[in-house]
């Protein structure tokens, strides 16, 4: 028997394969299908404070439009739609998922104000979330704001949320930090239970016919896995008790193997499930087990961190780019 159990954020998971936030985790029916497919946990779509406040303002405008209407006309006016008001759809999804699933349910939150982060994190925790992922998704374009100021603001809000809720917390990081390892240390000292590497920003494009700036979501590519893989390999020795999650680019059981060998506790998958369907989670699990059996591993815990930067045969590959060497040896470039 191969034991896939692992610990993440203090929770026992039956598998290191986690369904990360996507349209698949936004509906109870697909959440149940993911549970049936064997994933270890699910991350619900992020509650974005700006969207919540925008919805609330829209509802307020609809209600205000009715205030001057006569009672005789009320039966002919459309009822104001309260179903989208505030964060209640997210709260209801947390509660429904907790009632229906046998695996941990992780809520995700992206706030815009200190009060919003704390208020909505508390609501999600009270709804039954097993953990909360703080989604630090913000493009820092203010040329007058130093990186230290940005990180101080992040730490401030994390400390406020940590004080307000008792459930485990993870922080989904941007890859654009000036000193990733140092910031992870500060997060740990602030009481964070784990970090997710890395947040994938939606990048803009330009329509050359309409001259509009446009945006759209593209599914992740396999090569994107290398950046979080490097950082997990570097961070694992320094933070042996901090949960590390790899996200972006994982598509197979072998990718899960790589992440765990580098030191990841879990591997988050979304794009591959969107491409190939929910049952792909079961196939990834089978591929993971097949590799473990072929290499005589009986438990995921035996693998974790065995090729991290402190255990790899040549740890220099984690830190030094060796750009010219790789071009010559692996890229087929011939020196002239």
RATA-V82951 format. One line per field, one symbol per residue. ss: DSSP state (a for helix, b for strand, c for the rest). burial: + if it has 9 or more other ideal C-beta (glycine too) atoms within 8 Angstrom, else -. Layout:
ss->???
burial->???
This chain:
ss->ccbccbbbccbbbcccbbbcccaaaccaaaaaaaaaccccbbbbbbbbaaaaaaaaaaaaaaaaaaccccaaaaaacccccccccccaaaaaaaaaaaaacccbbbbbbbcccaaaaaaaaaaaaaccccbbbbbcccccccccccaaaaaaaaaaaaaaaaaacccbbbbbbccccccaaaaaaaaaaccccbbbbccccccbbbbccccbbbbccccccaaaaaaaaaaaaaaaaaccccbbbbbcccccaaaaaaaaaacccbbbbcaaaaaacccaaaaaaaaaaaaaaaccccbaaaaccccccccccccaaaacccaaaaaaaccccccc
burial->-+-+++-++-+-+-++++++++-+++-+-++++++-+++++++++++-+--++-++--+--++--+--+----+----------+-+--+++++++++-++-+++++++++--+-+++-++++++-+-+++++++++------------++--+++++++++--+-+++++++++-+--++-++++++-++++++++++-------+------------+---++-+++++++++++-+--+++++++++-+++++++++++++++++++++++---+-++++++++++++++---+-++--+++--++--+-----+-------+++--------
